[in-house]
Amino acid sequence: MENQTIVSYFLLLEFSKDRHLQLLHFFLFFILYLATTATNLLIISAIAFDHRLHTPMYFFLVNLAVQDLGIVSVTVPKSMINSLMDTRYISYFGCFAQVLIFASLETSDYFLLTVMAYDRYVAICQPLHYEMVMNWKACTKIVILMWVISLIYGMLHTAGTFSTPFCSSVINQFFCEIPHLLKLSCFGFNLIEIGFLVASVIVTIGCFVFITVSYTMIFKAVLKIPSVKGRQKTFSTCLPHLTVFSMFWVTVCLAYLKPPSNTQSYLDFIQTALYSLLPPLFNPIIYSIRNKNIKSAVSKLWTFL
């Protein structure tokens, strides 16, 4: 076991010692952050200003866009600043805040995708009860409960991660990611964090099963629709969510099923970037590609601007 030390700051992943490559990293992340921010803000604004989109499905979509904005805003700017300033430094409190906010937002993202699957299930399998089940009061309570549970989970998960001393301050990732922080612990996994990890796995599998069952019921209901055009139109309302969920699930599995490397690894960086940066960028694009209502709202908003 390494000697226990008091860590007051952390050193994030250094992409290169070459100044030109550091600036290249800054501009690439800047473009990525700008594109992600612009697309999500556009979706939020379009839905907010078009009364036709004031329905539960688009209400959940606004919350998804807010969460995606938070995810990139808590990770990308710090990495950009470090590259621009030629440093790797992040304070202990800054790292703590990153873990807390990122864990809470990623959790709420997953919960929201689960709720959106239920929304599609009720809309397609129980259309006559949709307005009664997914009314504004119920949707508001669901979203508030989702945010509160996610925040509590993030707080407990963060407390478990930082409850033991660290024997190193070098994080081989561009932001403070929990698996890499646990690698730095002097005593490995503690009982508190193991408990949270087990609970996380159970909840994750539970949500996955719920979404799978929901879509199984949806597919059965769609197949009962007599006309091909009707089946295609009904299923098209589920396709964006199914695509977003699949992208989220696949990228998270790629990142977390493989244990983090003890040394600097660009493979770890790519896998983390896939689940933390690409979904926030592509989620609003996926929901806009085949949605005529959003396209119309965006066009009106663009004309107004």
C-alpha positions in Angstrom: 0.0 0.0 0.0 1.2 3.5 -0.9 1.8 6.0 1.8 -1.3 7.9 2.8 -1.2 11.5 1.8 -3.5 14.5 2.3 -4.7 15.5 -1.2 -5.8 19.2 -1.5 -6.0 19.2 -5.3 -6.1 16.9 -8.3 -4.3 16.9 -11.6 -6.5 16.1 -14.6 -5.5 14.4 -17.9 -2.9 16.2 -19.9 -3.6 15.7 -23.6 -0.2 16.8 -24.7 2.8 18.9 -23.6 2.9 20.5 -27.1 1.4 23.9 -26.9 -0.1 23.7 -30.4 -1.9 20.4 -29.5 -3.1 22.0 -26.3 -4.7 24.8 -28.3 -6.1 22.4 -30.7 -7.8 20.5 -27.9 -9.2 23.8 -26.6 -10.7 24.7 -29.9 -12.2 21.2 -30.5 -13.8 21.2 -27.1 -14.9 24.8 -27.6 -16.7 23.9 -30.9 -18.2 20.8 -29.2 -19.4 22.8 -26.2 -20.8 25.6 -28.4 -22.7 23.2 -30.7 -24.1 21.2 -27.7 -25.2 24.4 -26.0 -26.7 25.9 -29.1 -28.8 22.8 -30.1 -30.1 22.2 -26.6 -31.0 25.9 -26.0 -32.7 25.9 -29.4 -34.9 23.0 -28.4 -35.7 24.5 -25.1 -36.6 27.9 -26.6 -38.6 26.3 -29.5 -40.8 24.3 -27.1 -41.2 27.1 -24.6 -42.5 29.6 -27.3 -44.8 27.2 -29.2 -48.0 26.4 -27.2 -48.6 23.4 -29.4 -45.6 21.7 -27.8 -46.8 22.2 -24.3 -47.5 18.5 -23.8 -45.9 15.9 -21.4 -43.6 14.4 -24.1 -42.0 17.8 -24.9 -42.0 18.8 -21.2 -39.8 15.8 -20.6 -37.7 16.7 -23.6 -37.0 20.2 -22.2 -35.9 18.5 -18.9 -33.6 16.2 -20.9 -32.1 19.2 -22.7 -31.5 21.0 -19.4 -29.8 18.0 -18.0 -27.6 17.6 -21.1 -26.6 21.3 -20.8 -25.6 20.7 -17.2 -23.5 17.6 -18.0 -21.4 19.4 -20.6 -21.1 22.6 -18.6 -19.7 20.9 -15.5 -17.0 19.0 -17.4 -16.0 20.6 -20.7 -15.2 24.3 -19.6 -12.7 23.3 -16.9 -10.9 21.0 -19.4 -10.9 23.9 -22.0 -9.5 26.4 -19.4 -6.8 24.0 -18.4 -5.6 23.5 -22.0 -5.7 27.2 -22.6 -3.8 28.0 -19.4 -1.4 25.1 -19.8 -2.3 23.5 -16.5 -3.9 20.3 -15.1 -5.0 21.7 -11.8 -8.5 21.3 -10.2 -9.2 22.0 -6.6 -10.4 19.4 -4.2 -13.7 21.3 -3.8 -14.0 21.7 -7.6 -13.5 18.0 -8.1 -16.1 17.3 -5.4 -18.6 19.6 -7.1 -17.9 18.0 -10.5 -18.6 14.5 -9.1 -21.7 15.6 -7.3 -23.3 17.5 -10.2 -22.2 15.0 -12.9 -23.5 12.0 -10.9 -26.8 13.7 -10.2 -27.4 14.8 -13.8 -26.4 11.4 -15.3 -28.8 9.7 -12.8 -31.6 12.0 -13.6 -30.9 11.5 -17.4 -31.4 7.8 -16.9 -34.5 8.2 -14.8 -36.0 10.6 -17.3 -35.4 8.2 -20.2 -37.3 5.6 -18.1 -40.2 8.0 -17.5 -40.3 8.9 -21.2 -40.6 5.2 -22.1 -43.6 5.0 -19.7 -45.1 8.1 -21.4 -44.9 6.4 -24.8 -46.3 3.3 -23.4 -49.4 5.1 -22.0 -49.8 7.1 -25.2 -49.8 4.0 -27.4 -51.2 1.2 -25.3 -53.7 3.2 -23.2 -54.5 6.3 -25.4 -58.0 6.8 -23.8 -56.4 7.2 -20.3 -53.4 9.3 -21.5 -54.7 12.7 -20.4 -55.8 11.3 -17.0 -52.5 9.4 -16.3 -50.0 11.9 -17.8 -51.6 15.2 -16.7 -49.6 18.2 -15.9 -49.9 17.7 -12.1 -48.6 14.1 -12.4 -45.8 15.1 -14.8 -44.6 17.9 -12.6 -44.6 15.6 -9.5 -42.7 12.9 -11.5 -40.0 15.4 -12.6 -39.6 17.0 -9.2 -39.3 13.5 -7.6 -36.8 12.5 -10.2 -34.6 15.6 -9.6 -34.8 15.1 -5.8 -33.9 11.4 -5.9 -31.1 12.0 -8.4 -29.6 14.8 -6.2 -29.8 12.6 -3.1 -28.2 9.8 -5.0 -25.4 12.1 -6.2 -24.8 13.4 -2.7 -24.5 9.9 -1.2 -22.4 8.6 -4.1 -20.1 11.6 -3.9 -19.8 11.2 -0.1 -18.9 7.6 -0.5 -16.2 8.4 -3.1 -14.6 11.1 -1.0 -15.0 9.3 2.4 -11.5 7.7 2.2 -8.1 9.4 1.8 -6.4 9.4 -1.6 -2.9 8.2 -2.1 -2.5 10.1 -5.4 -3.7 13.3 -7.0 -3.3 12.3 -10.7 -6.7 11.6 -12.4 -6.2 10.0 -15.8 -9.3 11.6 -17.2 -10.4 15.1 -18.4 -12.8 15.5 -15.5 -13.2 14.0 -12.0 -14.8 10.7 -12.8 -15.8 8.3 -10.0 -14.1 5.1 -11.2 -10.8 7.0 -11.6 -11.1 8.6 -8.2 -11.8 5.2 -6.6 -8.5 4.0 -8.2 -6.7 6.7 -6.1 -8.2 5.6 -2.8 -5.6 4.3 -0.3 -7.9 1.6 0.9 -9.7 0.6 -2.3 -13.5 0.3 -2.3 -15.0 1.1 1.1 -18.2 -0.5 2.4 -20.3 2.6 1.9 -19.3 3.0 -1.7 -19.8 -0.8 -2.4 -23.3 -0.4 -1.0 -24.0 2.5 -3.3 -22.5 0.6 -6.3 -24.7 -2.4 -5.6 -27.8 -0.2 -5.3 -26.8 1.5 -8.5 -26.6 -1.8 -10.4 -30.0 -2.9 -9.1 -31.7 0.4 -10.0 -30.0 0.4 -13.4 -31.1 -3.1 -14.2 -34.6 -2.4 -12.9 -35.0 0.7 -15.2 -33.6 -1.3 -18.1 -36.1 -4.1 -17.6 -38.9 -1.5 -17.2 -38.0 0.1 -20.5 -37.7 -3.2 -22.2 -41.1 -4.4 -21.0 -42.6 -1.1 -22.0 -41.3 -1.4 -25.5 -42.4 -5.0 -25.7 -46.0 -3.9 -24.9 -45.6 -1.0 -27.4 -44.5 -3.3 -30.2 -47.4 -5.6 -29.6 -49.8 -2.7 -29.7 -48.3 -1.3 -32.9 -48.5 -4.7 -34.6 -52.2 -4.8 -34.0 -52.7 -1.6 -36.0 -54.3 -2.7 -39.3 -52.7 -0.2 -41.7 -48.9 -0.1 -42.5 -49.0 3.7 -42.5 -50.6 3.7 -39.1 -48.0 1.4 -37.7 -45.2 3.5 -39.1 -46.7 6.8 -37.8 -47.3 5.4 -34.3 -43.8 3.8 -34.0 -42.1 7.0 -35.4 -43.1 8.7 -32.1 -41.0 6.2 -30.2 -38.0 6.0 -32.5 -36.2 9.1 -31.2 -36.5 8.0 -27.6 -35.5 4.4 -28.5 -32.4 5.8 -30.4 -31.4 8.1 -27.5 -31.8 5.4 -24.9 -29.8 2.9 -27.0 -27.0 5.4 -27.5 -27.0 6.2 -23.7 -27.0 2.6 -22.7 -24.3 1.4 -25.2 -21.9 4.3 -24.4 -22.2 3.9 -20.6 -21.6 0.1 -20.9 -18.5 0.7 -23.0 -17.2 3.2 -20.4 -18.0 1.3 -17.2 -17.7 -2.4 -18.1 -14.0 -1.9 -18.7 -12.0 -1.0 -15.5 -10.2 2.3 -15.7 -6.5 2.1 -16.5 -3.8 2.9 -13.9 -1.9 4.9 -16.5 -2.9 7.6 -18.9 -5.0 6.0 -21.6 -6.6 7.7 -24.6 -8.9 4.7 -24.9 -10.4 5.6 -21.5 -10.7 9.1 -22.7 -12.6 8.1 -25.8 -14.9 5.8 -24.0 -15.7 8.5 -21.4 -16.2 11.1 -24.1 -18.7 8.8 -25.8 -21.1 8.7 -22.9 -20.5 12.1 -21.4 -20.2 14.4 -24.5 -21.9 12.8 -27.5 -25.4 12.1 -26.1 -25.9 15.8 -25.0 -24.9 16.9 -28.5 -27.0 14.3 -30.4 -30.1 14.1 -28.3 -31.7 17.3 -29.5 -30.6 16.5 -33.1 -32.2 13.0 -32.9 -35.4 14.4 -31.6 -35.6 17.1 -34.3 -34.7 15.1 -37.4 -38.1 13.4 -37.9 -40.3 15.6 -35.7 -42.3 18.0 -37.8 -43.6 19.9 -34.8 -40.1 20.7 -33.5 -39.0 21.6 -37.0 -41.9 24.0 -37.4 -41.3 25.5 -33.9 -37.6 26.0 -34.6 -38.3 27.6 -38.0 -40.8 30.1 -36.4 -38.3 30.8 -33.6 -35.5 31.4 -36.2 -37.8 33.7 -38.2 -38.6 35.6 -35.0 -35.0 36.0 -34.1 
